[in-house]
Amino acid sequence: MKEDFTAAKGWLERIGELPIAHPVAVMNVCGGHERSLTQLGLRGVLPPNVKLISGPGCPVCVCPEEDLADAIALALTGDVTLVAFGDMLRVPINAAKGEVRSLAEARAKGADIRPISAPQEAVALAASNPARPVVFFAAGFETTTAPVAAMLAQGVPENLSVLLAARLTWPAVDMLLASGDAALDALIAPGHVAAVMGASEWGFIPERYHLPVAVAGFSANSLLAALYSVLRQKLAGKPFLDNCYAELVAPEGNLRAQALLAEVMEVTDANWRGIGVVPRSGFALRGEWKRFDARARFEFSALPRRRAGEMPPGCDCAAVVLGKKQPDQCRLYGTACTPQNPVGPCMVSDEGACHIWWQGGTRA
Ligand code: SF4
Protein backbone atom coordinates (compact mmCIF):
# COMPACT_ATOMS: atom_id res chain seq x y z
CA MET A 1 0.00 0.00 0.00
CA LYS A 2 1.30 3.43 -0.94
CA GLU A 3 2.10 5.70 1.99
CA ASP A 4 -0.04 8.79 2.49
CA PHE A 5 2.41 11.61 3.16
CA THR A 6 -0.16 14.14 4.38
CA ALA A 7 0.57 13.54 8.07
CA ALA A 8 4.31 13.37 7.38
CA LYS A 9 4.21 16.81 5.75
CA GLY A 10 2.48 18.13 8.87
CA TRP A 11 5.26 16.77 11.09
CA LEU A 12 7.87 18.26 8.76
CA GLU A 13 6.22 21.68 9.01
CA ARG A 14 6.14 21.43 12.80
CA ILE A 15 9.81 20.46 12.89
CA GLY A 16 10.58 23.44 10.64
CA GLU A 17 8.83 25.75 13.12
CA LEU A 18 10.91 24.61 16.10
CA PRO A 19 13.45 27.19 17.35
CA ILE A 20 16.51 24.97 16.90
CA ALA A 21 19.38 27.41 17.41
CA HIS A 22 22.17 24.86 17.84
CA PRO A 23 23.04 21.63 16.01
CA VAL A 24 21.17 18.59 17.33
CA ALA A 25 22.52 15.10 16.59
CA VAL A 26 19.89 12.35 16.56
CA MET A 27 20.93 8.70 16.27
CA ASN A 28 18.58 6.23 14.62
CA VAL A 29 19.56 2.92 16.19
CA CYS A 30 17.95 0.70 13.56
CA GLY A 31 19.26 -0.17 10.09
CA GLY A 32 15.67 -0.29 8.84
CA HIS A 33 15.21 3.29 10.00
CA GLU A 34 18.37 4.30 8.17
CA ARG A 35 17.02 2.70 5.00
CA SER A 36 13.66 4.50 5.30
CA LEU A 37 15.25 7.86 6.12
CA THR A 38 17.60 7.60 3.17
CA GLN A 39 15.07 6.30 0.68
CA LEU A 40 12.61 9.02 1.68
CA GLY A 41 15.34 11.66 1.36
CA LEU A 42 14.51 13.05 4.80
CA ARG A 43 18.01 14.38 5.47
CA GLY A 44 17.57 16.77 2.55
CA VAL A 45 14.36 18.32 3.88
CA LEU A 46 15.17 18.75 7.56
CA PRO A 47 16.43 22.01 9.09
CA PRO A 48 20.22 22.26 8.67
CA ASN A 49 20.75 22.11 12.43
CA VAL A 50 19.22 18.62 12.64
CA LYS A 51 21.79 15.93 11.96
CA LEU A 52 20.69 12.31 11.59
CA ILE A 53 23.30 9.71 12.51
CA SER A 54 23.02 6.00 11.82
CA GLY A 55 23.71 3.62 14.71
CA PRO A 56 24.56 0.00 15.49
CA GLY A 57 21.36 -1.55 14.13
CA CYS A 58 22.85 -3.76 11.43
CA PRO A 59 23.26 -7.34 12.72
CA VAL A 60 25.33 -8.43 9.73
CA CYS A 61 27.73 -5.51 10.29
CA VAL A 62 28.38 -6.38 13.93
CA CYS A 63 28.56 -10.17 13.54
CA PRO A 64 32.08 -10.91 14.78
CA GLU A 65 34.68 -12.36 12.48
CA GLU A 66 35.11 -15.44 14.65
CA ASP A 67 31.46 -16.42 14.22
CA LEU A 68 31.65 -15.92 10.47
CA ALA A 69 34.94 -17.83 10.35
CA ASP A 70 33.32 -20.69 12.30
CA ALA A 71 30.46 -20.81 9.79
CA ILE A 72 32.89 -20.87 6.87
CA ALA A 73 35.10 -23.53 8.50
CA LEU A 74 32.11 -25.72 9.34
CA ALA A 75 30.71 -25.46 5.82
CA LEU A 76 34.12 -26.28 4.34
CA THR A 77 34.25 -29.58 6.23
CA GLY A 78 31.72 -30.81 3.67
CA ASP A 79 29.88 -32.65 6.44
CA VAL A 80 26.94 -30.26 6.68
CA THR A 81 24.56 -28.10 4.71
CA LEU A 82 24.85 -24.58 6.09
CA VAL A 83 21.95 -22.17 5.73
CA ALA A 84 22.11 -18.45 6.50
CA PHE A 85 20.24 -15.26 5.77
CA GLY A 86 21.35 -14.09 2.32
CA ASP A 87 23.17 -10.95 3.50
CA MET A 88 25.70 -13.03 5.42
CA LEU A 89 27.03 -14.83 2.36
CA ARG A 90 29.06 -11.94 0.97
CA VAL A 91 30.41 -10.53 4.24
CA PRO A 92 34.22 -10.63 4.06
CA ILE A 93 36.59 -11.61 6.87
CA ASN A 94 40.30 -10.93 7.25
CA ALA A 95 41.36 -14.36 6.04
CA ALA A 96 45.01 -15.15 5.51
CA LYS A 97 46.22 -14.80 1.92
CA GLY A 98 44.79 -17.54 -0.24
CA GLU A 99 42.21 -18.54 2.37
CA VAL A 100 38.45 -18.37 1.88
CA ARG A 101 37.18 -14.88 2.79
CA SER A 102 33.40 -15.35 2.82
CA LEU A 103 30.61 -17.91 2.78
CA ALA A 104 30.11 -17.09 -0.91
CA GLU A 105 33.73 -18.00 -1.62
CA ALA A 106 33.33 -21.21 0.42
CA ARG A 107 30.29 -22.07 -1.70
CA ALA A 108 32.28 -21.44 -4.87
CA LYS A 109 34.79 -23.97 -3.53
CA GLY A 110 32.07 -26.58 -3.22
CA ALA A 111 30.71 -26.07 0.31
CA ASP A 112 26.96 -26.70 0.56
CA ILE A 113 25.72 -23.27 1.64
CA ARG A 114 22.22 -22.03 0.97
CA PRO A 115 20.54 -18.67 1.58
CA ILE A 116 17.25 -18.66 3.45
CA SER A 117 14.86 -15.91 4.46
CA ALA A 118 13.07 -17.51 7.44
CA PRO A 119 13.82 -20.19 10.09
CA GLN A 120 11.03 -22.38 8.70
CA GLU A 121 13.10 -22.90 5.57
CA ALA A 122 15.89 -24.42 7.69
CA VAL A 123 13.37 -26.74 9.35
CA ALA A 124 11.88 -27.77 6.01
CA LEU A 125 15.30 -28.47 4.53
CA ALA A 126 16.35 -30.60 7.50
CA ALA A 127 13.04 -32.48 7.46
CA SER A 128 13.36 -33.29 3.77
CA ASN A 129 16.97 -34.56 4.16
CA PRO A 130 16.97 -36.48 7.48
CA ALA A 131 20.33 -38.11 6.80
CA ARG A 132 22.08 -34.81 6.15
CA PRO A 133 23.13 -32.48 9.03
CA VAL A 134 21.79 -28.97 8.47
CA VAL A 135 23.30 -26.04 10.36
CA PHE A 136 21.41 -22.76 10.65
CA PHE A 137 23.87 -19.86 11.01
CA ALA A 138 21.54 -17.56 12.93
CA ALA A 139 22.95 -14.04 13.17
CA GLY A 140 20.60 -11.25 14.13
CA PHE A 141 18.99 -9.09 16.76
CA GLU A 142 15.99 -9.83 18.98
CA THR A 143 13.58 -9.74 16.02
CA THR A 144 15.46 -12.58 14.35
CA THR A 145 16.40 -14.45 17.51
CA ALA A 146 12.88 -14.73 18.93
CA PRO A 147 11.70 -16.75 15.87
CA VAL A 148 14.77 -19.00 16.26
CA ALA A 149 13.79 -19.62 19.88
CA ALA A 150 10.20 -20.33 18.79
CA MET A 151 11.46 -22.70 16.11
CA LEU A 152 13.44 -24.74 18.64
CA ALA A 153 10.68 -24.69 21.24
CA GLN A 154 8.16 -26.02 18.71
CA GLY A 155 10.45 -28.93 17.88
CA VAL A 156 12.89 -29.37 15.02
CA PRO A 157 14.35 -32.42 13.24
CA GLU A 158 17.31 -33.90 15.11
CA ASN A 159 19.60 -33.26 12.13
CA LEU A 160 19.10 -29.49 12.47
CA SER A 161 21.46 -27.48 14.67
CA VAL A 162 22.10 -23.79 15.19
CA LEU A 163 25.29 -21.76 14.97
CA LEU A 164 24.12 -18.81 17.02
CA ALA A 165 25.44 -15.26 16.57
CA ALA A 166 22.51 -13.44 18.16
CA ARG A 167 22.72 -10.02 19.79
CA LEU A 168 20.63 -7.76 22.02
CA THR A 169 20.44 -4.19 20.76
CA TRP A 170 20.10 -2.02 23.83
CA PRO A 171 23.35 -3.05 25.63
CA ALA A 172 25.42 -1.74 22.70
CA VAL A 173 23.61 1.60 22.87
CA ASP A 174 24.07 1.63 26.64
CA MET A 175 27.80 0.99 26.25
CA LEU A 176 28.09 3.69 23.60
CA LEU A 177 26.36 6.28 25.79
CA ALA A 178 28.30 5.22 28.90
CA SER A 179 31.60 5.63 27.03
CA GLY A 180 30.98 9.36 26.67
CA ASP A 181 32.38 9.10 23.12
CA ALA A 182 29.04 9.59 21.45
CA ALA A 183 28.21 13.21 20.63
CA LEU A 184 24.47 12.52 20.64
CA ASP A 185 21.57 14.70 21.70
CA ALA A 186 18.71 12.24 21.20
CA LEU A 187 17.90 8.76 19.91
CA ILE A 188 15.22 7.06 17.85
CA ALA A 189 14.69 3.51 19.12
CA PRO A 190 14.05 0.52 16.85
CA GLY A 191 10.37 -0.26 16.31
CA HIS A 192 10.61 -3.94 15.51
CA VAL A 193 12.95 -4.70 18.42
CA ALA A 194 10.62 -2.77 20.72
CA ALA A 195 7.63 -4.74 19.38
CA VAL A 196 9.30 -7.90 20.71
CA MET A 197 11.08 -6.64 23.83
CA GLY A 198 8.83 -3.71 24.76
CA ALA A 199 9.12 0.05 24.43
CA SER A 200 9.97 0.32 28.11
CA GLU A 201 13.33 -1.36 27.46
CA TRP A 202 14.52 2.03 26.11
CA GLY A 203 13.59 3.95 29.23
CA PHE A 204 17.20 3.78 30.42
CA ILE A 205 18.15 6.49 27.91
CA PRO A 206 16.29 9.37 29.60
CA GLU A 207 16.65 7.85 33.08
CA ARG A 208 20.40 7.18 33.01
CA TYR A 209 21.68 9.55 30.32
CA HIS A 210 19.05 12.31 30.40
CA LEU A 211 18.61 12.11 26.64
CA PRO A 212 15.32 12.15 24.70
CA VAL A 213 14.21 8.94 22.99
CA ALA A 214 11.24 7.89 20.89
CA VAL A 215 10.33 4.50 19.44
CA ALA A 216 9.50 4.77 15.74
CA GLY A 217 8.11 2.65 12.95
CA PHE A 218 9.36 2.76 9.39
CA SER A 219 6.97 5.14 7.66
CA ALA A 220 7.77 8.82 7.07
CA ASN A 221 4.89 9.67 9.40
CA SER A 222 6.21 7.58 12.31
CA LEU A 223 9.84 8.59 11.83
CA LEU A 224 9.04 12.30 11.63
CA ALA A 225 6.68 12.08 14.61
CA ALA A 226 9.52 10.49 16.60
CA LEU A 227 11.97 13.11 15.39
CA TYR A 228 9.59 15.91 16.34
CA SER A 229 9.13 14.33 19.75
CA VAL A 230 12.83 14.10 20.56
CA LEU A 231 13.52 17.62 19.25
CA ARG A 232 10.70 18.99 21.41
CA GLN A 233 12.03 17.08 24.41
CA LYS A 234 15.51 18.44 23.76
CA LEU A 235 14.29 22.03 23.49
CA ALA A 236 12.17 21.66 26.63
CA GLY A 237 15.06 20.06 28.54
CA LYS A 238 12.68 17.32 29.68
CA PRO A 239 13.72 14.00 28.19
CA PHE A 240 11.37 11.04 28.38
CA LEU A 241 10.56 7.83 26.50
CA ASP A 242 7.95 8.42 23.80
CA ASN A 243 6.31 5.68 21.75
CA CYS A 244 5.50 6.83 18.21
CA TYR A 245 4.75 3.29 17.01
CA ALA A 246 1.99 2.47 19.46
CA GLU A 247 -0.03 0.61 16.80
CA LEU A 248 2.56 -2.21 16.96
CA VAL A 249 4.63 -1.61 20.09
CA ALA A 250 3.31 -2.15 23.62
CA PRO A 251 5.24 -0.94 26.66
CA GLU A 252 5.82 -4.54 27.75
CA GLY A 253 6.34 -5.93 24.21
CA ASN A 254 5.44 -9.44 23.10
CA LEU A 255 5.42 -11.46 26.31
CA ARG A 256 5.02 -14.79 24.51
CA ALA A 257 8.13 -14.15 22.39
CA GLN A 258 10.07 -13.05 25.48
CA ALA A 259 9.01 -16.21 27.34
CA LEU A 260 10.24 -18.39 24.45
CA LEU A 261 13.54 -16.51 24.37
CA ALA A 262 13.98 -17.01 28.11
CA GLU A 263 13.06 -20.69 27.84
CA VAL A 264 15.49 -21.55 25.04
CA MET A 265 18.33 -19.06 25.50
CA GLU A 266 20.36 -17.29 28.13
CA VAL A 267 21.95 -13.87 27.91
CA THR A 268 25.75 -13.79 27.74
CA ASP A 269 28.57 -11.35 27.14
CA ALA A 270 29.22 -11.12 23.40
CA ASN A 271 31.73 -9.74 20.96
CA TRP A 272 30.60 -7.15 18.41
CA ARG A 273 32.67 -6.80 15.28
CA GLY A 274 34.97 -3.81 15.50
CA ILE A 275 33.48 -2.79 18.86
CA GLY A 276 34.58 -5.51 21.26
CA VAL A 277 32.84 -7.38 24.02
CA VAL A 278 29.58 -5.82 25.14
CA PRO A 279 28.40 -7.18 28.50
CA ARG A 280 25.16 -9.19 28.41
CA SER A 281 24.52 -8.44 24.74
CA GLY A 282 24.43 -11.95 23.28
CA PHE A 283 22.40 -15.13 23.44
CA ALA A 284 23.47 -18.74 23.96
CA LEU A 285 21.36 -21.89 23.96
CA ARG A 286 20.51 -23.08 27.45
CA GLY A 287 19.57 -26.34 29.16
CA GLU A 288 18.14 -29.07 26.95
CA TRP A 289 18.50 -26.79 23.92
CA LYS A 290 22.30 -26.96 24.10
CA ARG A 291 22.17 -30.22 22.17
CA PHE A 292 21.19 -28.17 19.12
CA ASP A 293 24.36 -26.06 19.38
CA ALA A 294 26.40 -26.68 16.21
CA ARG A 295 29.62 -25.76 18.03
CA ALA A 296 29.09 -28.63 20.46
CA ARG A 297 27.86 -31.06 17.80
CA PHE A 298 30.63 -30.75 15.21
CA GLU A 299 34.40 -30.65 15.22
CA PHE A 300 36.05 -28.12 12.96
CA SER A 301 39.22 -26.06 13.05
CA ALA A 302 39.08 -22.30 13.23
CA LEU A 303 40.18 -20.56 10.05
CA PRO A 304 43.44 -18.59 10.17
CA ARG A 305 42.66 -14.88 10.24
CA ARG A 306 44.92 -11.86 10.17
CA ARG A 307 43.33 -9.69 12.86
CA ALA A 308 40.67 -11.34 14.91
CA GLY A 309 37.61 -9.27 15.63
CA GLU A 310 38.56 -6.26 13.56
CA MET A 311 37.59 -4.71 10.27
CA PRO A 312 39.50 -5.06 7.00
CA PRO A 313 42.38 -2.56 6.61
CA GLY A 314 41.10 0.93 5.83
CA CYS A 315 37.48 0.07 6.64
CA ASP A 316 35.77 2.49 9.04
CA CYS A 317 32.75 0.27 9.59
CA ALA A 318 33.23 0.21 13.37
CA ALA A 319 33.17 4.02 13.48
CA VAL A 320 30.14 4.07 11.15
CA VAL A 321 28.28 1.56 13.32
CA LEU A 322 28.97 3.67 16.41
CA GLY A 323 27.84 6.87 14.68
CA LYS A 324 31.32 8.40 14.91
CA LYS A 325 31.66 8.65 11.13
CA GLN A 326 29.23 8.94 8.27
CA PRO A 327 29.72 6.38 5.47
CA ASP A 328 31.07 8.92 2.98
CA GLN A 329 33.79 9.89 5.47
CA CYS A 330 35.46 6.50 4.91
CA ARG A 331 38.19 6.93 2.34
CA LEU A 332 37.29 3.61 0.70
CA TYR A 333 33.62 4.56 0.23
CA GLY A 334 32.75 4.38 -3.43
CA THR A 335 36.35 3.87 -4.48
CA ALA A 336 37.74 0.54 -3.28
CA CYS A 337 34.44 -0.31 -1.57
CA THR A 338 31.12 -0.57 -3.42
CA PRO A 339 28.19 -3.00 -3.18
CA GLN A 340 29.66 -4.94 -6.11
CA ASN A 341 33.03 -5.18 -4.37
CA PRO A 342 32.44 -4.67 -0.64
CA VAL A 343 35.45 -4.27 1.64
CA GLY A 344 33.53 -4.17 4.93
CA PRO A 345 30.21 -5.56 6.18
CA CYS A 346 28.49 -2.15 6.19
CA MET A 347 28.63 -2.19 2.37
CA VAL A 348 27.17 -5.69 2.12
CA SER A 349 24.01 -5.69 4.15
CA ASP A 350 20.69 -4.10 3.24
CA GLU A 351 20.81 -2.70 6.78
CA GLY A 352 24.40 -1.45 6.53
CA ALA A 353 24.70 2.33 6.42
CA CYS A 354 27.33 2.32 3.65
CA HIS A 355 25.20 0.10 1.42
CA ILE A 356 22.09 2.17 2.11
CA TRP A 357 23.85 5.47 1.41
CA TRP A 358 25.35 4.14 -1.81
CA GLN A 359 22.00 2.77 -3.01
CA GLY A 360 20.45 6.09 -2.04
CA GLY A 361 22.78 7.92 -4.41
CA THR A 362 25.26 9.46 -1.96
CA ARG A 363 28.62 9.67 -3.69
CA ALA A 364 31.92 10.52 -2.03
FE1 SF4 B 1 33.90 -0.22 5.49
FE2 SF4 B 1 33.31 0.07 2.90
FE3 SF4 B 1 31.85 1.33 4.69
FE4 SF4 B 1 34.36 2.09 4.28
S1 SF4 B 1 32.68 2.22 2.81
S2 SF4 B 1 33.32 1.84 6.25
S3 SF4 B 1 35.32 0.13 3.78
S4 SF4 B 1 32.03 -0.89 4.46
Residues whose N, C-alpha, C, O or C-beta is under 5 A from the ligand:
A	BS01	SF4	G314 C315 D316 C317 P327 C330 L332 Y333 C337 V343 G344 P345 C346 M347 C354
